[in-house]
Amino acid sequence: MPKPCRLIFSLLGLIALANASKFMIMGRPRHGFVPTPIFSTEGDTVAAANYQYQFRQILDHFDDMNNQTWLQQYWYNPSYYQPGGPIFLMLGGESPAGLKWVTEESLTFMVLAKKYNAAVFQLEHRFYGKSRPTPDQSIANLKWLSSRQALEDAATFIRAMNDMYSYQWVNSSKWVTFGGSYSGALSAWMRERHPELVAGAIASSGPVFAKMDFSGKSRCN
């Protein structure tokens, strides 16, 4: 191959790799292999009013002297539920949560919900989207941003929903958590940490072995 052609192909390869790095982290797509769905936003404002709610969450699950609370966003769709069906919970990760996770029927999460007659929830992760435990993200406040706190957020949420919707759910105590990438790890950890609440967990591309310093260059495999 002539040298000019090799140079052109090399440049094209570098451009492709640079573009891929925008979407890949540690060899995985952002948000794991369950990317955020992209669909038309037409009618979202009206639809959100039917599915979006707020839950008063505990700020610090490990300090009994701290009684501060905050409002956590969640989305709920019971349209597929039938008596005896499970409850599916999509755990939010390091990005805003949204309506489409509980309304877009083409998503695997929703396909499974329809197949197994499940009610579905999406819970936004603390400090992302509109789920803000503190007025700002100062270093002092970010001490409350951790996977340990997020897991207890989910556990507290599940207990509260069991009480709130017990009149709708008949013989339904089986929760299944879902997540991708970081939230996939949360899903697996929920099953391990709270087996009394979570009957099963789906973890797509979840880095379940935690590291103190999770650093590394983006790369494509």
Contacts in CASP RR format, 6 or more apart in sequence:
PFRMAT RR
TARGET T0000
AUTHOR 0000-0000-0000
METHOD contacts of the structure
MODEL  1
MPKPCRLIFSLLGLIALANASKFMIMGRPRHGFVPTPIFSTEGDTVAAAN
YQYQFRQILDHFDDMNNQTWLQQYWYNPSYYQPGGPIFLMLGGESPAGLK
WVTEESLTFMVLAKKYNAAVFQLEHRFYGKSRPTPDQSIANLKWLSSRQA
LEDAATFIRAMNDMYSYQWVNSSKWVTFGGSYSGALSAWMRERHPELVAG
AIASSGPVFAKMDFSGKSRCN
1 9 0 8 1.000
17 220 0 8 1.000
20 218 0 8 1.000
20 220 0 8 1.000
21 218 0 8 1.000
21 219 0 8 1.000
21 220 0 8 1.000
23 29 0 8 1.000
23 30 0 8 1.000
24 30 0 8 1.000
24 218 0 8 1.000
24 219 0 8 1.000
24 220 0 8 1.000
25 181 0 8 1.000
25 218 0 8 1.000
26 207 0 8 1.000
26 216 0 8 1.000
26 218 0 8 1.000
26 219 0 8 1.000
27 218 0 8 1.000
27 219 0 8 1.000
27 220 0 8 1.000
27 221 0 8 1.000
28 181 0 8 1.000
28 205 0 8 1.000
29 35 0 8 1.000
29 205 0 8 1.000
30 181 0 8 1.000
31 93 0 8 1.000
31 95 0 8 1.000
31 180 0 8 1.000
31 181 0 8 1.000
31 183 0 8 1.000
32 180 0 8 1.000
32 181 0 8 1.000
32 184 0 8 1.000
32 204 0 8 1.000
32 205 0 8 1.000
32 206 0 8 1.000
33 180 0 8 1.000
33 204 0 8 1.000
33 205 0 8 1.000
34 108 0 8 1.000
34 109 0 8 1.000
34 179 0 8 1.000
34 180 0 8 1.000
34 181 0 8 1.000
34 204 0 8 1.000
34 205 0 8 1.000
36 95 0 8 1.000
37 100 0 8 1.000
37 101 0 8 1.000
37 104 0 8 1.000
37 107 0 8 1.000
39 100 0 8 1.000
39 104 0 8 1.000
44 99 0 8 1.000
47 99 0 8 1.000
47 103 0 8 1.000
48 99 0 8 1.000
51 75 0 8 1.000
51 76 0 8 1.000
51 77 0 8 1.000
51 99 0 8 1.000
51 102 0 8 1.000
51 103 0 8 1.000
52 73 0 8 1.000
52 74 0 8 1.000
52 75 0 8 1.000
52 99 0 8 1.000
53 73 0 8 1.000
53 74 0 8 1.000
53 75 0 8 1.000
53 76 0 8 1.000
54 71 0 8 1.000
54 72 0 8 1.000
54 73 0 8 1.000
54 74 0 8 1.000
55 71 0 8 1.000
55 72 0 8 1.000
55 73 0 8 1.000
55 74 0 8 1.000
55 157 0 8 1.000
55 160 0 8 1.000
56 69 0 8 1.000
56 70 0 8 1.000
56 71 0 8 1.000
56 72 0 8 1.000
57 69 0 8 1.000
57 70 0 8 1.000
57 71 0 8 1.000
57 72 0 8 1.000
57 126 0 8 1.000
57 133 0 8 1.000
57 153 0 8 1.000
57 156 0 8 1.000
57 157 0 8 1.000
58 68 0 8 1.000
58 69 0 8 1.000
58 152 0 8 1.000
58 153 0 8 1.000
58 156 0 8 1.000
59 66 0 8 1.000
59 68 0 8 1.000
59 69 0 8 1.000
59 70 0 8 1.000
59 133 0 8 1.000
59 134 0 8 1.000
59 144 0 8 1.000
60 66 0 8 1.000
60 68 0 8 1.000
60 144 0 8 1.000
60 149 0 8 1.000
61 148 0 8 1.000
61 149 0 8 1.000
61 152 0 8 1.000
61 153 0 8 1.000
61 156 0 8 1.000
62 148 0 8 1.000
62 149 0 8 1.000
62 152 0 8 1.000
70 126 0 8 1.000
70 131 0 8 1.000
70 132 0 8 1.000
70 133 0 8 1.000
70 134 0 8 1.000
71 131 0 8 1.000
72 123 0 8 1.000
72 124 0 8 1.000
72 126 0 8 1.000
72 131 0 8 1.000
72 153 0 8 1.000
72 157 0 8 1.000
73 97 0 8 1.000
73 123 0 8 1.000
73 124 0 8 1.000
73 129 0 8 1.000
73 130 0 8 1.000
73 131 0 8 1.000
74 97 0 8 1.000
74 121 0 8 1.000
74 122 0 8 1.000
74 123 0 8 1.000
74 124 0 8 1.000
74 157 0 8 1.000
75 97 0 8 1.000
75 98 0 8 1.000
75 99 0 8 1.000
75 101 0 8 1.000
75 102 0 8 1.000
75 121 0 8 1.000
75 122 0 8 1.000
76 102 0 8 1.000
76 119 0 8 1.000
76 120 0 8 1.000
76 121 0 8 1.000
77 102 0 8 1.000
77 103 0 8 1.000
77 119 0 8 1.000
77 120 0 8 1.000
78 119 0 8 1.000
78 120 0 8 1.000
78 165 0 8 1.000
78 168 0 8 1.000
80 110 0 8 1.000
80 113 0 8 1.000
80 114 0 8 1.000
80 117 0 8 1.000
80 118 0 8 1.000
80 119 0 8 1.000
80 120 0 8 1.000
81 117 0 8 1.000
81 118 0 8 1.000
81 119 0 8 1.000
81 168 0 8 1.000
81 169 0 8 1.000
81 172 0 8 1.000
82 117 0 8 1.000
83 169 0 8 1.000
83 170 0 8 1.000
83 171 0 8 1.000
83 172 0 8 1.000
84 117 0 8 1.000
84 169 0 8 1.000
84 170 0 8 1.000
84 171 0 8 1.000
84 172 0 8 1.000
85 116 0 8 1.000
85 117 0 8 1.000
85 118 0 8 1.000
85 119 0 8 1.000
85 169 0 8 1.000
85 172 0 8 1.000
85 174 0 8 1.000
86 116 0 8 1.000
86 117 0 8 1.000
86 118 0 8 1.000
86 172 0 8 1.000
86 174 0 8 1.000
86 175 0 8 1.000
86 176 0 8 1.000
86 199 0 8 1.000
87 118 0 8 1.000
87 119 0 8 1.000
87 120 0 8 1.000
87 121 0 8 1.000
87 161 0 8 1.000
87 169 0 8 1.000
87 172 0 8 1.000
87 174 0 8 1.000
87 175 0 8 1.000
87 176 0 8 1.000
88 109 0 8 1.000
88 112 0 8 1.000
88 113 0 8 1.000
88 118 0 8 1.000
88 119 0 8 1.000
88 120 0 8 1.000
88 121 0 8 1.000
88 175 0 8 1.000
88 176 0 8 1.000
88 178 0 8 1.000
89 120 0 8 1.000
89 121 0 8 1.000
89 122 0 8 1.000
89 123 0 8 1.000
89 154 0 8 1.000
89 157 0 8 1.000
89 158 0 8 1.000
89 175 0 8 1.000
89 176 0 8 1.000
89 177 0 8 1.000
89 178 0 8 1.000
90 97 0 8 1.000
90 101 0 8 1.000
90 102 0 8 1.000
90 109 0 8 1.000
90 120 0 8 1.000
90 121 0 8 1.000
90 122 0 8 1.000
90 123 0 8 1.000
90 177 0 8 1.000
90 178 0 8 1.000
90 179 0 8 1.000
90 183 0 8 1.000
91 123 0 8 1.000
91 125 0 8 1.000
91 150 0 8 1.000
91 154 0 8 1.000
91 177 0 8 1.000
91 178 0 8 1.000
91 179 0 8 1.000
91 183 0 8 1.000
91 184 0 8 1.000
91 186 0 8 1.000
91 187 0 8 1.000
91 190 0 8 1.000
92 122 0 8 1.000
92 123 0 8 1.000
92 124 0 8 1.000
92 125 0 8 1.000
92 128 0 8 1.000
92 179 0 8 1.000
92 183 0 8 1.000
92 186 0 8 1.000
93 125 0 8 1.000
93 128 0 8 1.000
93 179 0 8 1.000
93 180 0 8 1.000
93 181 0 8 1.000
93 182 0 8 1.000
93 183 0 8 1.000
93 186 0 8 1.000
94 125 0 8 1.000
94 128 0 8 1.000
94 182 0 8 1.000
94 183 0 8 1.000
95 128 0 8 1.000
95 129 0 8 1.000
96 124 0 8 1.000
96 128 0 8 1.000
96 129 0 8 1.000
96 130 0 8 1.000
97 122 0 8 1.000
97 123 0 8 1.000
97 124 0 8 1.000
97 125 0 8 1.000
97 128 0 8 1.000
97 129 0 8 1.000
97 131 0 8 1.000
98 122 0 8 1.000
98 124 0 8 1.000
100 107 0 8 1.000
101 107 0 8 1.000
101 109 0 8 1.000
101 120 0 8 1.000
101 122 0 8 1.000
102 110 0 8 1.000
102 120 0 8 1.000
102 121 0 8 1.000
102 122 0 8 1.000
103 110 0 8 1.000
104 110 0 8 1.000
105 111 0 8 1.000
105 114 0 8 1.000
109 120 0 8 1.000
109 178 0 8 1.000
110 120 0 8 1.000
112 118 0 8 1.000
113 119 0 8 1.000
113 120 0 8 1.000
118 176 0 8 1.000
119 165 0 8 1.000
119 168 0 8 1.000
119 169 0 8 1.000
119 172 0 8 1.000
121 161 0 8 1.000
123 153 0 8 1.000
123 154 0 8 1.000
123 157 0 8 1.000
124 130 0 8 1.000
124 131 0 8 1.000
125 131 0 8 1.000
125 150 0 8 1.000
125 153 0 8 1.000
125 183 0 8 1.000
126 132 0 8 1.000
126 133 0 8 1.000
126 144 0 8 1.000
126 145 0 8 1.000
126 149 0 8 1.000
126 150 0 8 1.000
126 153 0 8 1.000
127 133 0 8 1.000
127 137 0 8 1.000
127 142 0 8 1.000
127 144 0 8 1.000
127 145 0 8 1.000
133 141 0 8 1.000
133 144 0 8 1.000
134 141 0 8 1.000
134 144 0 8 1.000
135 141 0 8 1.000
137 145 0 8 1.000
147 182 0 8 1.000
147 185 0 8 1.000
147 186 0 8 1.000
147 189 0 8 1.000
147 210 0 8 1.000
150 186 0 8 1.000
151 186 0 8 1.000
151 189 0 8 1.000
151 190 0 8 1.000
151 193 0 8 1.000
151 194 0 8 1.000
154 177 0 8 1.000
154 186 0 8 1.000
154 190 0 8 1.000
154 194 0 8 1.000
155 190 0 8 1.000
155 193 0 8 1.000
155 194 0 8 1.000
155 197 0 8 1.000
158 175 0 8 1.000
158 194 0 8 1.000
158 197 0 8 1.000
158 198 0 8 1.000
159 197 0 8 1.000
162 169 0 8 1.000
162 173 0 8 1.000
173 199 0 8 1.000
174 199 0 8 1.000
174 200 0 8 1.000
175 197 0 8 1.000
175 198 0 8 1.000
175 199 0 8 1.000
175 200 0 8 1.000
176 198 0 8 1.000
176 199 0 8 1.000
176 200 0 8 1.000
176 201 0 8 1.000
176 202 0 8 1.000
177 186 0 8 1.000
177 187 0 8 1.000
177 190 0 8 1.000
177 191 0 8 1.000
177 198 0 8 1.000
177 200 0 8 1.000
177 201 0 8 1.000
177 202 0 8 1.000
178 184 0 8 1.000
178 187 0 8 1.000
178 201 0 8 1.000
178 202 0 8 1.000
178 204 0 8 1.000
179 186 0 8 1.000
179 187 0 8 1.000
179 202 0 8 1.000
179 203 0 8 1.000
179 204 0 8 1.000
179 206 0 8 1.000
180 187 0 8 1.000
180 203 0 8 1.000
180 204 0 8 1.000
180 205 0 8 1.000
180 206 0 8 1.000
181 204 0 8 1.000
181 205 0 8 1.000
181 206 0 8 1.000
181 207 0 8 1.000
182 206 0 8 1.000
182 207 0 8 1.000
184 202 0 8 1.000
184 203 0 8 1.000
184 204 0 8 1.000
184 205 0 8 1.000
184 206 0 8 1.000
184 208 0 8 1.000
185 203 0 8 1.000
185 206 0 8 1.000
185 207 0 8 1.000
185 208 0 8 1.000
185 210 0 8 1.000
187 201 0 8 1.000
187 202 0 8 1.000
187 203 0 8 1.000
188 201 0 8 1.000
188 203 0 8 1.000
188 206 0 8 1.000
188 208 0 8 1.000
189 208 0 8 1.000
190 197 0 8 1.000
190 198 0 8 1.000
190 201 0 8 1.000
191 198 0 8 1.000
191 200 0 8 1.000
191 201 0 8 1.000
207 214 0 8 1.000
END
